Amino acid sequence: MSKVQVIGTIPADPQAVWDVVGDFGAIAKWHPAIAESRAEGAGPGALRRLTLVNGDRLVERLEEFNDGERYYSYSLVEGPLPVGDYYATLHVRAAYDAPSSTIEWTGAFTAKDVPDTEAERLIQSIYQAGIDNLRQLLAAKPRS
């Protein structure tokens, strides 16, 4: 089983970051690879249907959601990614240099039809693109 972890610092209060990423169905608002997203249901068991900018479609299931601790975990139900048994967690915490935040995105999976290193690079690039874009979006917002 492969594991990937990407950690980034966001120049915004943890609650402000969570207000954006904590909406499981709204990932298209902040991830540049996702053209459309919508949630079906609420809480654990909810599905997130994604359309990528290249037209591919994914379905993910919310497995765990903790608003107080600012994290959620989800699994991949279907899609073209070369991974199986995919389980990921997105977690927002206060950074040491307040009011900044640390966002940690981790995933575990089994590579399918590609070498482990190729699947790991792909998942890492997805996480990194999301965190980088989130940093740009939130840095552009005026602080209150």
Stockholm file with secondary structure:
# STOCKHOLM 1.0

chainA/1-144         MSKVQVIGTIPADPQAVWDVVGDFGAIAKWHPAIAESRAEGAGPGALRRLTLVNGDRLVERLEEFNDGERYYSYSLVEGPLPVGDYYATLHVRAAYDAPSSTIEWTGAFTAKDVPDTEAERLIQSIYQAGIDNLRQLLAAKPRS
#=GR chainA/1-144 SS CEEEEEEEEESSCHHHHHHHHTCGGGGGGTCTTEEEEEEESSSTTCEEEEEETTSCEEEEEEEEEETTTTEEEEEEEECSSSEEEEEEEEEEEECSSTTCEEEEEEEEEEECSSCHHHHHHHHHHHHHHHHHHHHHHHHHSCCC
#=GC SS_cons         CEEEEEEEEESSCHHHHHHHHTCGGGGGGTCTTEEEEEEESSSTTCEEEEEETTSCEEEEEEEEEETTTTEEEEEEEECSSSEEEEEEEEEEEECSSTTCEEEEEEEEEEECSSCHHHHHHHHHHHHHHHHHHHHHHHHHSCCC
//
